[in-house]
Amino acid sequence: MNLFGLFQISGSALVAERLRAEVATSNLANSETTRTPEGGPYRRQMVVFSSRAASQFRLLLAGSQGIGGLSPAGGVQVTQVVDDPTPPLRRYEPGHPDADGSGYVDYPAISPVQETVDLMGAQRAYELNASAVQAAKQMIQQSLQILK
């Protein structure tokens, strides 16, 4: 892989991690939302990542098997943002406007600790990819200095 390929891979990871951080922040902000336009409590969102295939042009340049028998990486992409299948938490609050006939209210199954850890993981991955972009940029600049 050349240094410019690193920009593509790290750039796609930056976009994916930014979305992951936005979803975790949205989950935290809606952790007490009991009513949504769709009906029922807010559902925790989860981001699904997958690898992005390398472009056909890059595959042709590297050969069908890639360099060293490995296919060249194309980066990461967000496949989808899905609802968490965990059932809502039920709390007994008979005075709440969203309480059912027996006085229970459905709350989102969101753990602030889990969302904070997910947000920290997204932040750290974003920082690491930004550092990789900066390192590749410095290597390209140093290569140009050597060629002068």
MODELLER restraints for C-alpha pairs under 7 A, 6 or more apart:
rsr = mdl.restraints
at = mdl.atoms
rsr.add(forms.Gaussian(group=physical.xy_distance, feature=features.Distance(at['CA:3:A'], at['CA:136:A']), mean=6.01, stdev=0.5))
rsr.add(forms.Gaussian(group=physical.xy_distance, feature=features.Distance(at['CA:7:A'], at['CA:133:A']), mean=5.96, stdev=0.5))
rsr.add(forms.Gaussian(group=physical.xy_distance, feature=features.Distance(at['CA:8:A'], at['CA:75:A']), mean=6.74, stdev=0.5))
rsr.add(forms.Gaussian(group=physical.xy_distance, feature=features.Distance(at['CA:9:A'], at['CA:74:A']), mean=6.05, stdev=0.5))
rsr.add(forms.Gaussian(group=physical.xy_distance, feature=features.Distance(at['CA:9:A'], at['CA:75:A']), mean=4.10, stdev=0.5))
rsr.add(forms.Gaussian(group=physical.xy_distance, feature=features.Distance(at['CA:9:A'], at['CA:76:A']), mean=6.86, stdev=0.5))
rsr.add(forms.Gaussian(group=physical.xy_distance, feature=features.Distance(at['CA:10:A'], at['CA:129:A']), mean=5.32, stdev=0.5))
rsr.add(forms.Gaussian(group=physical.xy_distance, feature=features.Distance(at['CA:10:A'], at['CA:133:A']), mean=6.51, stdev=0.5))
rsr.add(forms.Gaussian(group=physical.xy_distance, feature=features.Distance(at['CA:12:A'], at['CA:75:A']), mean=5.81, stdev=0.5))
rsr.add(forms.Gaussian(group=physical.xy_distance, feature=features.Distance(at['CA:12:A'], at['CA:76:A']), mean=5.59, stdev=0.5))
rsr.add(forms.Gaussian(group=physical.xy_distance, feature=features.Distance(at['CA:12:A'], at['CA:77:A']), mean=6.50, stdev=0.5))
rsr.add(forms.Gaussian(group=physical.xy_distance, feature=features.Distance(at['CA:13:A'], at['CA:75:A']), mean=6.78, stdev=0.5))
rsr.add(forms.Gaussian(group=physical.xy_distance, feature=features.Distance(at['CA:13:A'], at['CA:76:A']), mean=5.60, stdev=0.5))
rsr.add(forms.Gaussian(group=physical.xy_distance, feature=features.Distance(at['CA:13:A'], at['CA:129:A']), mean=6.90, stdev=0.5))
rsr.add(forms.Gaussian(group=physical.xy_distance, feature=features.Distance(at['CA:14:A'], at['CA:126:A']), mean=5.51, stdev=0.5))
rsr.add(forms.Gaussian(group=physical.xy_distance, feature=features.Distance(at['CA:14:A'], at['CA:129:A']), mean=6.41, stdev=0.5))
rsr.add(forms.Gaussian(group=physical.xy_distance, feature=features.Distance(at['CA:16:A'], at['CA:77:A']), mean=6.18, stdev=0.5))
rsr.add(forms.Gaussian(group=physical.xy_distance, feature=features.Distance(at['CA:16:A'], at['CA:78:A']), mean=5.90, stdev=0.5))
rsr.add(forms.Gaussian(group=physical.xy_distance, feature=features.Distance(at['CA:17:A'], at['CA:122:A']), mean=5.28, stdev=0.5))
rsr.add(forms.Gaussian(group=physical.xy_distance, feature=features.Distance(at['CA:17:A'], at['CA:125:A']), mean=6.84, stdev=0.5))
rsr.add(forms.Gaussian(group=physical.xy_distance, feature=features.Distance(at['CA:17:A'], at['CA:126:A']), mean=5.85, stdev=0.5))
rsr.add(forms.Gaussian(group=physical.xy_distance, feature=features.Distance(at['CA:20:A'], at['CA:47:A']), mean=6.07, stdev=0.5))
rsr.add(forms.Gaussian(group=physical.xy_distance, feature=features.Distance(at['CA:20:A'], at['CA:122:A']), mean=6.25, stdev=0.5))
rsr.add(forms.Gaussian(group=physical.xy_distance, feature=features.Distance(at['CA:21:A'], at['CA:119:A']), mean=5.24, stdev=0.5))
rsr.add(forms.Gaussian(group=physical.xy_distance, feature=features.Distance(at['CA:21:A'], at['CA:122:A']), mean=5.60, stdev=0.5))
rsr.add(forms.Gaussian(group=physical.xy_distance, feature=features.Distance(at['CA:21:A'], at['CA:123:A']), mean=6.98, stdev=0.5))
rsr.add(forms.Gaussian(group=physical.xy_distance, feature=features.Distance(at['CA:23:A'], at['CA:45:A']), mean=6.51, stdev=0.5))
rsr.add(forms.Gaussian(group=physical.xy_distance, feature=features.Distance(at['CA:24:A'], at['CA:115:A']), mean=5.53, stdev=0.5))
rsr.add(forms.Gaussian(group=physical.xy_distance, feature=features.Distance(at['CA:24:A'], at['CA:118:A']), mean=6.62, stdev=0.5))
rsr.add(forms.Gaussian(group=physical.xy_distance, feature=features.Distance(at['CA:24:A'], at['CA:119:A']), mean=5.75, stdev=0.5))
rsr.add(forms.Gaussian(group=physical.xy_distance, feature=features.Distance(at['CA:27:A'], at['CA:44:A']), mean=5.77, stdev=0.5))
rsr.add(forms.Gaussian(group=physical.xy_distance, feature=features.Distance(at['CA:27:A'], at['CA:45:A']), mean=6.69, stdev=0.5))
rsr.add(forms.Gaussian(group=physical.xy_distance, feature=features.Distance(at['CA:28:A'], at['CA:112:A']), mean=6.28, stdev=0.5))
rsr.add(forms.Gaussian(group=physical.xy_distance, feature=features.Distance(at['CA:28:A'], at['CA:115:A']), mean=6.53, stdev=0.5))
rsr.add(forms.Gaussian(group=physical.xy_distance, feature=features.Distance(at['CA:30:A'], at['CA:42:A']), mean=6.62, stdev=0.5))
rsr.add(forms.Gaussian(group=physical.xy_distance, feature=features.Distance(at['CA:31:A'], at['CA:108:A']), mean=5.88, stdev=0.5))
rsr.add(forms.Gaussian(group=physical.xy_distance, feature=features.Distance(at['CA:31:A'], at['CA:110:A']), mean=5.75, stdev=0.5))
rsr.add(forms.Gaussian(group=physical.xy_distance, feature=features.Distance(at['CA:32:A'], at['CA:107:A']), mean=6.27, stdev=0.5))
rsr.add(forms.Gaussian(group=physical.xy_distance, feature=features.Distance(at['CA:32:A'], at['CA:108:A']), mean=6.63, stdev=0.5))
rsr.add(forms.Gaussian(group=physical.xy_distance, feature=features.Distance(at['CA:33:A'], at['CA:41:A']), mean=5.91, stdev=0.5))
rsr.add(forms.Gaussian(group=physical.xy_distance, feature=features.Distance(at['CA:33:A'], at['CA:42:A']), mean=5.66, stdev=0.5))
rsr.add(forms.Gaussian(group=physical.xy_distance, feature=features.Distance(at['CA:33:A'], at['CA:107:A']), mean=6.77, stdev=0.5))
rsr.add(forms.Gaussian(group=physical.xy_distance, feature=features.Distance(at['CA:33:A'], at['CA:108:A']), mean=6.91, stdev=0.5))
rsr.add(forms.Gaussian(group=physical.xy_distance, feature=features.Distance(at['CA:34:A'], at['CA:40:A']), mean=6.33, stdev=0.5))
rsr.add(forms.Gaussian(group=physical.xy_distance, feature=features.Distance(at['CA:34:A'], at['CA:41:A']), mean=4.06, stdev=0.5))
rsr.add(forms.Gaussian(group=physical.xy_distance, feature=features.Distance(at['CA:34:A'], at['CA:42:A']), mean=6.30, stdev=0.5))
rsr.add(forms.Gaussian(group=physical.xy_distance, feature=features.Distance(at['CA:34:A'], at['CA:106:A']), mean=6.27, stdev=0.5))
rsr.add(forms.Gaussian(group=physical.xy_distance, feature=features.Distance(at['CA:34:A'], at['CA:107:A']), mean=5.37, stdev=0.5))
rsr.add(forms.Gaussian(group=physical.xy_distance, feature=features.Distance(at['CA:35:A'], at['CA:41:A']), mean=4.85, stdev=0.5))
rsr.add(forms.Gaussian(group=physical.xy_distance, feature=features.Distance(at['CA:35:A'], at['CA:42:A']), mean=6.74, stdev=0.5))
rsr.add(forms.Gaussian(group=physical.xy_distance, feature=features.Distance(at['CA:36:A'], at['CA:42:A']), mean=6.06, stdev=0.5))
rsr.add(forms.Gaussian(group=physical.xy_distance, feature=features.Distance(at['CA:41:A'], at['CA:106:A']), mean=6.15, stdev=0.5))
rsr.add(forms.Gaussian(group=physical.xy_distance, feature=features.Distance(at['CA:41:A'], at['CA:107:A']), mean=5.67, stdev=0.5))
rsr.add(forms.Gaussian(group=physical.xy_distance, feature=features.Distance(at['CA:41:A'], at['CA:108:A']), mean=5.64, stdev=0.5))
rsr.add(forms.Gaussian(group=physical.xy_distance, feature=features.Distance(at['CA:42:A'], at['CA:108:A']), mean=5.49, stdev=0.5))
rsr.add(forms.Gaussian(group=physical.xy_distance, feature=features.Distance(at['CA:43:A'], at['CA:83:A']), mean=5.88, stdev=0.5))
rsr.add(forms.Gaussian(group=physical.xy_distance, feature=features.Distance(at['CA:43:A'], at['CA:84:A']), mean=6.41, stdev=0.5))
rsr.add(forms.Gaussian(group=physical.xy_distance, feature=features.Distance(at['CA:43:A'], at['CA:108:A']), mean=5.84, stdev=0.5))
rsr.add(forms.Gaussian(group=physical.xy_distance, feature=features.Distance(at['CA:44:A'], at['CA:83:A']), mean=5.79, stdev=0.5))
rsr.add(forms.Gaussian(group=physical.xy_distance, feature=features.Distance(at['CA:44:A'], at['CA:84:A']), mean=5.29, stdev=0.5))
rsr.add(forms.Gaussian(group=physical.xy_distance, feature=features.Distance(at['CA:44:A'], at['CA:108:A']), mean=6.80, stdev=0.5))
rsr.add(forms.Gaussian(group=physical.xy_distance, feature=features.Distance(at['CA:44:A'], at['CA:109:A']), mean=6.85, stdev=0.5))
rsr.add(forms.Gaussian(group=physical.xy_distance, feature=features.Distance(at['CA:44:A'], at['CA:110:A']), mean=6.28, stdev=0.5))
rsr.add(forms.Gaussian(group=physical.xy_distance, feature=features.Distance(at['CA:45:A'], at['CA:81:A']), mean=6.38, stdev=0.5))
rsr.add(forms.Gaussian(group=physical.xy_distance, feature=features.Distance(at['CA:45:A'], at['CA:82:A']), mean=5.58, stdev=0.5))
rsr.add(forms.Gaussian(group=physical.xy_distance, feature=features.Distance(at['CA:45:A'], at['CA:83:A']), mean=4.71, stdev=0.5))
rsr.add(forms.Gaussian(group=physical.xy_distance, feature=features.Distance(at['CA:45:A'], at['CA:84:A']), mean=5.80, stdev=0.5))
rsr.add(forms.Gaussian(group=physical.xy_distance, feature=features.Distance(at['CA:46:A'], at['CA:81:A']), mean=5.53, stdev=0.5))
rsr.add(forms.Gaussian(group=physical.xy_distance, feature=features.Distance(at['CA:46:A'], at['CA:82:A']), mean=5.32, stdev=0.5))
rsr.add(forms.Gaussian(group=physical.xy_distance, feature=features.Distance(at['CA:46:A'], at['CA:83:A']), mean=6.25, stdev=0.5))
rsr.add(forms.Gaussian(group=physical.xy_distance, feature=features.Distance(at['CA:46:A'], at['CA:84:A']), mean=6.43, stdev=0.5))
rsr.add(forms.Gaussian(group=physical.xy_distance, feature=features.Distance(at['CA:47:A'], at['CA:78:A']), mean=6.88, stdev=0.5))
rsr.add(forms.Gaussian(group=physical.xy_distance, feature=features.Distance(at['CA:47:A'], at['CA:80:A']), mean=6.19, stdev=0.5))
rsr.add(forms.Gaussian(group=physical.xy_distance, feature=features.Distance(at['CA:47:A'], at['CA:81:A']), mean=4.56, stdev=0.5))
rsr.add(forms.Gaussian(group=physical.xy_distance, feature=features.Distance(at['CA:47:A'], at['CA:82:A']), mean=6.51, stdev=0.5))
rsr.add(forms.Gaussian(group=physical.xy_distance, feature=features.Distance(at['CA:48:A'], at['CA:78:A']), mean=5.83, stdev=0.5))
rsr.add(forms.Gaussian(group=physical.xy_distance, feature=features.Distance(at['CA:48:A'], at['CA:79:A']), mean=5.55, stdev=0.5))
rsr.add(forms.Gaussian(group=physical.xy_distance, feature=features.Distance(at['CA:48:A'], at['CA:80:A']), mean=5.42, stdev=0.5))
rsr.add(forms.Gaussian(group=physical.xy_distance, feature=features.Distance(at['CA:48:A'], at['CA:81:A']), mean=6.08, stdev=0.5))
rsr.add(forms.Gaussian(group=physical.xy_distance, feature=features.Distance(at['CA:49:A'], at['CA:76:A']), mean=6.69, stdev=0.5))
rsr.add(forms.Gaussian(group=physical.xy_distance, feature=features.Distance(at['CA:49:A'], at['CA:77:A']), mean=5.69, stdev=0.5))
rsr.add(forms.Gaussian(group=physical.xy_distance, feature=features.Distance(at['CA:49:A'], at['CA:78:A']), mean=4.58, stdev=0.5))
rsr.add(forms.Gaussian(group=physical.xy_distance, feature=features.Distance(at['CA:49:A'], at['CA:79:A']), mean=5.51, stdev=0.5))
rsr.add(forms.Gaussian(group=physical.xy_distance, feature=features.Distance(at['CA:50:A'], at['CA:76:A']), mean=5.78, stdev=0.5))
rsr.add(forms.Gaussian(group=physical.xy_distance, feature=features.Distance(at['CA:50:A'], at['CA:77:A']), mean=5.55, stdev=0.5))
rsr.add(forms.Gaussian(group=physical.xy_distance, feature=features.Distance(at['CA:50:A'], at['CA:78:A']), mean=6.37, stdev=0.5))
rsr.add(forms.Gaussian(group=physical.xy_distance, feature=features.Distance(at['CA:50:A'], at['CA:79:A']), mean=6.10, stdev=0.5))
rsr.add(forms.Gaussian(group=physical.xy_distance, feature=features.Distance(at['CA:51:A'], at['CA:75:A']), mean=5.85, stdev=0.5))
rsr.add(forms.Gaussian(group=physical.xy_distance, feature=features.Distance(at['CA:51:A'], at['CA:76:A']), mean=4.51, stdev=0.5))
rsr.add(forms.Gaussian(group=physical.xy_distance, feature=features.Distance(at['CA:51:A'], at['CA:77:A']), mean=6.10, stdev=0.5))
rsr.add(forms.Gaussian(group=physical.xy_distance, feature=features.Distance(at['CA:52:A'], at['CA:74:A']), mean=5.08, stdev=0.5))
rsr.add(forms.Gaussian(group=physical.xy_distance, feature=features.Distance(at['CA:52:A'], at['CA:75:A']), mean=5.12, stdev=0.5))
rsr.add(forms.Gaussian(group=physical.xy_distance, feature=features.Distance(at['CA:52:A'], at['CA:76:A']), mean=5.11, stdev=0.5))
rsr.add(forms.Gaussian(group=physical.xy_distance, feature=features.Distance(at['CA:52:A'], at['CA:77:A']), mean=5.81, stdev=0.5))
rsr.add(forms.Gaussian(group=physical.xy_distance, feature=features.Distance(at['CA:53:A'], at['CA:73:A']), mean=6.66, stdev=0.5))
rsr.add(forms.Gaussian(group=physical.xy_distance, feature=features.Distance(at['CA:53:A'], at['CA:74:A']), mean=4.92, stdev=0.5))
rsr.add(forms.Gaussian(group=physical.xy_distance, feature=features.Distance(at['CA:54:A'], at['CA:72:A']), mean=6.23, stdev=0.5))
rsr.add(forms.Gaussian(group=physical.xy_distance, feature=features.Distance(at['CA:54:A'], at['CA:73:A']), mean=5.72, stdev=0.5))
rsr.add(forms.Gaussian(group=physical.xy_distance, feature=features.Distance(at['CA:54:A'], at['CA:74:A']), mean=3.98, stdev=0.5))
rsr.add(forms.Gaussian(group=physical.xy_distance, feature=features.Distance(at['CA:59:A'], at['CA:66:A']), mean=6.56, stdev=0.5))
rsr.add(forms.Gaussian(group=physical.xy_distance, feature=features.Distance(at['CA:65:A'], at['CA:71:A']), mean=5.55, stdev=0.5))
rsr.add(forms.Gaussian(group=physical.xy_distance, feature=features.Distance(at['CA:66:A'], at['CA:72:A']), mean=5.74, stdev=0.5))
rsr.add(forms.Gaussian(group=physical.xy_distance, feature=features.Distance(at['CA:86:A'], at['CA:109:A']), mean=6.55, stdev=0.5))
rsr.add(forms.Gaussian(group=physical.xy_distance, feature=features.Distance(at['CA:87:A'], at['CA:109:A']), mean=6.73, stdev=0.5))
rsr.add(forms.Gaussian(group=physical.xy_distance, feature=features.Distance(at['CA:88:A'], at['CA:106:A']), mean=5.62, stdev=0.5))
rsr.add(forms.Gaussian(group=physical.xy_distance, feature=features.Distance(at['CA:88:A'], at['CA:107:A']), mean=5.47, stdev=0.5))
rsr.add(forms.Gaussian(group=physical.xy_distance, feature=features.Distance(at['CA:88:A'], at['CA:108:A']), mean=5.06, stdev=0.5))
rsr.add(forms.Gaussian(group=physical.xy_distance, feature=features.Distance(at['CA:88:A'], at['CA:109:A']), mean=5.03, stdev=0.5))
rsr.add(forms.Gaussian(group=physical.xy_distance, feature=features.Distance(at['CA:89:A'], at['CA:106:A']), mean=5.54, stdev=0.5))
rsr.add(forms.Gaussian(group=physical.xy_distance, feature=features.Distance(at['CA:89:A'], at['CA:107:A']), mean=5.02, stdev=0.5))
rsr.add(forms.Gaussian(group=physical.xy_distance, feature=features.Distance(at['CA:89:A'], at['CA:108:A']), mean=6.15, stdev=0.5))
rsr.add(forms.Gaussian(group=physical.xy_distance, feature=features.Distance(at['CA:89:A'], at['CA:109:A']), mean=5.59, stdev=0.5))
rsr.add(forms.Gaussian(group=physical.xy_distance, feature=features.Distance(at['CA:90:A'], at['CA:104:A']), mean=5.99, stdev=0.5))
rsr.add(forms.Gaussian(group=physical.xy_distance, feature=features.Distance(at['CA:90:A'], at['CA:105:A']), mean=5.52, stdev=0.5))
rsr.add(forms.Gaussian(group=physical.xy_distance, feature=features.Distance(at['CA:90:A'], at['CA:106:A']), mean=4.67, stdev=0.5))
rsr.add(forms.Gaussian(group=physical.xy_distance, feature=features.Distance(at['CA:90:A'], at['CA:107:A']), mean=6.19, stdev=0.5))
rsr.add(forms.Gaussian(group=physical.xy_distance, feature=features.Distance(at['CA:91:A'], at['CA:104:A']), mean=5.34, stdev=0.5))
rsr.add(forms.Gaussian(group=physical.xy_distance, feature=features.Distance(at['CA:91:A'], at['CA:105:A']), mean=5.33, stdev=0.5))
rsr.add(forms.Gaussian(group=physical.xy_distance, feature=features.Distance(at['CA:91:A'], at['CA:106:A']), mean=6.61, stdev=0.5))
rsr.add(forms.Gaussian(group=physical.xy_distance, feature=features.Distance(at['CA:92:A'], at['CA:103:A']), mean=5.70, stdev=0.5))
rsr.add(forms.Gaussian(group=physical.xy_distance, feature=features.Distance(at['CA:92:A'], at['CA:104:A']), mean=4.37, stdev=0.5))
rsr.add(forms.Gaussian(group=physical.xy_distance, feature=features.Distance(at['CA:92:A'], at['CA:105:A']), mean=6.32, stdev=0.5))
rsr.add(forms.Gaussian(group=physical.xy_distance, feature=features.Distance(at['CA:93:A'], at['CA:99:A']), mean=6.62, stdev=0.5))
rsr.add(forms.Gaussian(group=physical.xy_distance, feature=features.Distance(at['CA:93:A'], at['CA:103:A']), mean=5.61, stdev=0.5))
rsr.add(forms.Gaussian(group=physical.xy_distance, feature=features.Distance(at['CA:93:A'], at['CA:104:A']), mean=5.66, stdev=0.5))
rsr.add(forms.Gaussian(group=physical.xy_distance, feature=features.Distance(at['CA:93:A'], at['CA:105:A']), mean=6.31, stdev=0.5))
rsr.add(forms.Gaussian(group=physical.xy_distance, feature=features.Distance(at['CA:94:A'], at['CA:103:A']), mean=3.90, stdev=0.5))
rsr.add(forms.Gaussian(group=physical.xy_distance, feature=features.Distance(at['CA:94:A'], at['CA:104:A']), mean=6.40, stdev=0.5))
rsr.add(forms.Gaussian(group=physical.xy_distance, feature=features.Distance(at['CA:98:A'], at['CA:105:A']), mean=6.00, stdev=0.5))
rsr.add(forms.Gaussian(group=physical.xy_distance, feature=features.Distance(at['CA:99:A'], at['CA:105:A']), mean=4.55, stdev=0.5))
